[in-house]
Amino acid sequence: MKKILLALIFGLGCAQAAKAAELSFTDQLGLIPAAAAEVKNPEIAAAPAKAGRYVQVSGYVTLNGNGWVSGPNGGFTSVTLNGWASFRDGSGQITSNNSYISVPASMWIYPNQSVFQTVWPNVYATFYRNGKIVGSTSLNGSVSVNGWPGSNFVTLSGSGYLSGSIYVEDEQ
């Protein structure tokens, strides 16, 4: 009799397990208390992608600097050229604030001879449209500077254009 009773209990347990396995996930949620079943996941909407384009930006740069000339027969001289520039696109809508430019130049200077040097500034500038930042980029190019040595120093100055491109999202 014990064997029959144990077999019946075992069979009943197996039947309930098989029944639970057949239930779908949503059916099984009905077995969870109501407070736990009411938890909902919020829907997150994807932000629409904004279209954009690359814009060419450029600006005119003037650089000036002074250097010491060692000795009456000239010599090797280093000059730091400095200046300020603002950059913009062709429409004038994308603009930068004034950007400081500092470029070293090294050369051999002979007395009573004109000095000519080309430097390649690289400037990183932040750009704005209607007072809002649209991004940052680097601008580069070449600037030719020249001057005439004095007794113990040389003054160099020159100008040129720097340019670059920046990706700008369209206004909405």
C-alpha positions in Angstrom: 0.0 0.0 0.0 2.9 2.4 0.7 4.2 1.8 -2.7 0.9 2.7 -4.4 0.6 5.8 -2.3 4.1 7.0 -3.1 3.6 6.3 -6.8 0.4 8.3 -6.7 2.0 11.3 -5.0 5.0 11.1 -7.4 2.7 10.9 -10.4 0.6 13.9 -9.1 3.8 15.9 -8.7 5.0 15.0 -12.2 1.6 16.0 -13.7 1.8 19.4 -12.0 5.3 20.0 -13.3 4.3 19.0 -16.8 1.3 21.3 -16.6 3.6 24.2 -15.5 6.0 23.5 -18.3 3.2 23.8 -20.8 2.1 27.3 -19.6 3.4 30.2 -21.6 5.4 33.0 -19.9 2.4 35.2 -19.9 0.3 32.5 -18.3 2.8 32.0 -15.6 2.7 35.8 -14.9 -0.9 35.1 -13.7 0.6 33.1 -10.9 2.7 36.1 -9.7 1.1 38.4 -7.1 -0.7 41.4 -8.7 1.6 44.1 -7.3 4.6 42.5 -9.0 2.8 41.9 -12.3 1.9 45.6 -12.7 5.5 46.7 -13.2 5.9 48.1 -16.7 9.0 49.0 -18.7 8.9 52.5 -20.1 9.1 52.9 -23.9 12.2 54.9 -25.0 11.7 56.7 -28.3 14.7 57.0 -30.6 15.8 60.5 -31.3 15.5 61.4 -35.0 18.9 61.7 -36.8 19.8 65.2 -37.9 21.2 65.8 -41.3 24.4 67.7 -41.7 27.3 68.6 -44.0 30.9 69.5 -44.1 31.6 73.2 -44.3 34.8 74.9 -45.4 36.1 77.5 -43.0 38.9 79.9 -43.5 40.4 83.2 -42.3 43.1 85.8 -43.0 46.1 85.7 -40.6 48.7 88.4 -39.9 51.8 87.3 -37.9 54.5 89.5 -36.3 57.6 88.7 -34.3 61.1 89.8 -33.2 64.3 87.8 -32.8 67.8 88.4 -31.5 70.6 88.3 -34.1 73.8 87.0 -32.5 77.0 88.5 -33.6 77.9 91.1 -36.3 78.2 88.5 -39.0 74.7 87.1 -38.4 73.8 83.7 -37.2 71.1 81.2 -36.4 68.0 83.0 -35.0 64.7 81.8 -33.6 61.6 84.1 -33.8 58.2 83.4 -32.3 55.5 84.8 -34.6 52.2 85.8 -33.0 48.8 87.0 -34.2 45.0 86.8 -33.9 42.5 85.6 -36.4 38.8 84.9 -36.8 37.5 82.2 -39.2 34.2 81.7 -40.9 32.5 79.8 -43.7 31.5 81.4 -47.1 28.0 82.4 -45.9 29.3 84.0 -42.7 26.9 82.0 -40.5 29.5 79.7 -39.1 32.1 81.8 -37.3 34.8 81.5 -34.7 35.9 83.9 -32.0 39.3 85.4 -32.2 41.9 82.6 -32.1 45.5 83.2 -30.9 48.2 81.9 -33.1 51.8 81.4 -32.1 54.3 79.8 -34.5 58.1 79.3 -34.0 60.4 80.1 -37.0 64.1 79.3 -37.1 66.6 80.6 -39.8 70.1 81.7 -40.5 70.3 85.5 -40.8 73.1 87.4 -42.7 73.7 91.1 -42.0 72.2 93.5 -44.6 70.2 90.8 -46.4 66.5 90.4 -46.6 64.9 87.6 -44.5 62.2 85.4 -46.0 60.6 82.4 -44.2 57.5 80.3 -44.6 55.7 79.0 -41.5 52.8 76.5 -41.3 50.5 77.4 -38.4 48.0 74.9 -37.1 45.2 76.4 -35.1 42.3 74.7 -33.2 39.2 76.9 -33.2 35.6 76.5 -31.8 32.8 77.6 -34.2 29.4 79.0 -33.5 26.1 79.6 -35.4 23.5 82.0 -33.9 25.5 82.0 -30.6 25.5 78.2 -30.2 28.5 76.0 -30.5 28.4 73.8 -33.6 31.9 72.2 -33.1 35.6 72.6 -33.2 38.2 71.9 -35.9 41.8 72.6 -36.8 42.8 75.0 -39.5 46.2 75.1 -41.2 48.0 76.7 -44.2 51.1 78.6 -44.9 52.2 82.1 -44.0 55.1 83.8 -45.7 57.0 86.3 -43.4 59.8 88.6 -44.3 61.9 91.4 -42.8 65.2 93.2 -42.7 67.7 92.6 -39.9 68.8 95.6 -37.7 72.0 95.7 -35.7 71.1 93.0 -33.2 67.6 92.0 -33.9 65.2 91.2 -36.8 61.5 92.0 -37.1 59.4 89.7 -39.2 55.8 90.1 -40.4 53.6 88.5 -43.0 50.1 87.2 -43.7 48.2 84.4 -45.4 45.1 82.2 -45.2 44.4 79.3 -43.0 41.6 76.9 -43.8 39.9 73.7 -42.7 36.5 71.9 -42.7 34.0 71.2 -40.0 30.9 68.9 -39.9 27.8 71.0 -39.0 24.4 69.6 -38.3 21.5 71.4 -40.1 19.3 73.7 -38.1 15.8 72.6 -37.4 
